[in-house]
Amino acid sequence: MSLELERAEVDGGFAVLKFAGRLDTAAAEECRIQVDELVASGEDRVIGDFSDLKFISSAGLNLLIRLYRELKKSGGEFRIAGLQPQIRKVFEMTGYTKVFDLYETVDAARQ
């Protein structure tokens, strides 16, 4: 299974990126291009919907940090919603729960 990244919608001032499958080294490189395009387009408020993400590697985590930094640099924000238990555990072990704003659902992240 590979990563599916879909720019789902812009609602409530947030662009929603839906991550599904595996965010591994190969997928992170493909995803980086789309993320760069998103930032270049002026989107500065982004929610990552991880409700269908099954795996994340260190390359995937690095991509998220890159997106977070790029958005912060432009005065924006990056929120993460819908972490599955196995992904939440990775975030807890790496300390990323202290870096990112985490929400149970996309709707909660929009508030």
Secondary structure as the mmCIF struct_conf table of DSSP 4:
data_model
#
loop_
_struct_conf.conf_type_id
_struct_conf.id
_struct_conf.beg_label_comp_id
_struct_conf.beg_label_asym_id
_struct_conf.beg_label_seq_id
_struct_conf.end_label_comp_id
_struct_conf.end_label_asym_id
_struct_conf.end_label_seq_id
STRN STRN1 GLU A 4 ASP A 11
TURN_TY1_P TURN_TY1_P1 GLY A 12 GLY A 13
STRN STRN2 PHE A 14 LEU A 23
HELX_RH_AL_P HELX_RH_AL_P1 THR A 25 ALA A 40
TURN_TY1_P TURN_TY1_P2 SER A 41 GLY A 42
STRN STRN3 ARG A 45 ILE A 56
HELX_RH_AL_P HELX_RH_AL_P2 SER A 58 LYS A 73
TURN_TY1_P TURN_TY1_P3 SER A 74 GLY A 75
STRN STRN4 GLU A 77 ALA A 81
HELX_RH_AL_P HELX_RH_AL_P3 PRO A 85 THR A 94
TURN_TY1_P TURN_TY1_P4 GLY A 95 GLY A 95
HELX_RH_3T_P HELX_RH_3T_P1 TYR A 96 LYS A 98
TURN_TY1_P TURN_TY1_P5 VAL A 99 VAL A 99
BEND BEND1 PHE A 100 PHE A 100
STRN STRN5 ASP A 101 TYR A 103
BEND BEND2 GLU A 104 THR A 105
HELX_RH_AL_P HELX_RH_AL_P4 VAL A 106 ARG A 110
#
